[in-house]
Amino acid sequence: MTPSVVLHDTARRADAPGAASGADVMSCAPGTEPADRGSLGAVSDEELSRLRVIPARHPGRIVLAVLVALLAAAVLWSFVTNPRWEWGVVAQWFFAESIIRGLLETLKLTVLAGAVGFGLGLVLALMRLSNSSLISSVSWTFSWIFRSTPLLVQLLLWYNLGYLYERITLGIPLTDVTFVDARTSDLMTPMIAAVLGLGLHQAAYAAELIRGGILSVDQGQIEAASALGIPARDRSLRIVLPQAMRAILPTAFNEIIGLVKGTSIVYVLAHAELFFTVQLIYGRTQQVLPMLLVATVWYVVITSLLSVGQYYIERHYSKGAVRTLPPTPLQRLRARLGRRPVTAGAAA
């Protein structure tokens, strides 16, 4: 809460008729006289210490905080007291072996699809910024196609690729040299189809957000680096991308969090990730709502950890933009418990 200083002797405007010198602008508490009214700096420390500092009052903020607290308490009370939530069943299945296996599959899909998506997205973003019309057009066409097609359709197309192409053969054209020759249905497992569908879909969006981050860097930075004779590779990796990360990171983490939740759509391929495992269990036990809560809580845990990581990574890349780093939540907590001012940029 920002304090506001209230001085008990009303100050007169310095430019008003009959106004006193600058020392009258700061009046002391009743019963005290300034040491020298000819200079503001002549007011003694003892006189300044007698000034009353009254915190600014925010009645509207207090009323809103009370209403929000009451609403949150009512929702929490409903969660705790309503027996139909069946929290006992949630606790029973939360760390079950099948649930943990499904959770690991969800994390594996997220990591693999994220690596494919952001790795290919970086390449597509650089292609889009190329001076070659052909290379730029290929990148634009890729993003246009994969952003225009629903993710569910893409997953089903990859999984049924064997219907279009019975065999996949890789080799040197016009020769008998063959590196891979196999049935498409044997290669296109639910896991591979899920990684391709999620990864390529993510790459189309990642390309645009990375391109936007690169374009946000001041052109003068690139011109200055070129004037200093810095190679193009170093200009991109050490000057442009570190600055672009400040614009890329918030949207990129939104995409990663969306990818974590988007893995639930892989259930259409019968891949045993978290949501598909939950479906199998409640289809057998008929405990639909508790099992959905199990999946929901695990998704909340994953996205919460990602949000914490996002905060610290963004804080790291903000070093070139702010003079002092903002305090971490742990630093704020220590400051409140110790009733001392928060020191920004200090070690957590």
Helices and strands as residue ranges (DSSP letters): E 3-5, G 22-25, G 40-42, H 45-49, E 53-55, H 59-81, G 83-85, H 87-94, H 97-128, H 133-148, H 151-159, H 161-164, E 167-171, E 178-183, H 184-187, H 190-215, H 219-227, H 232-234, I 235-240, H 241-262, G 263-269, H 274-285, H 288-317, G 318-320, H 329-338
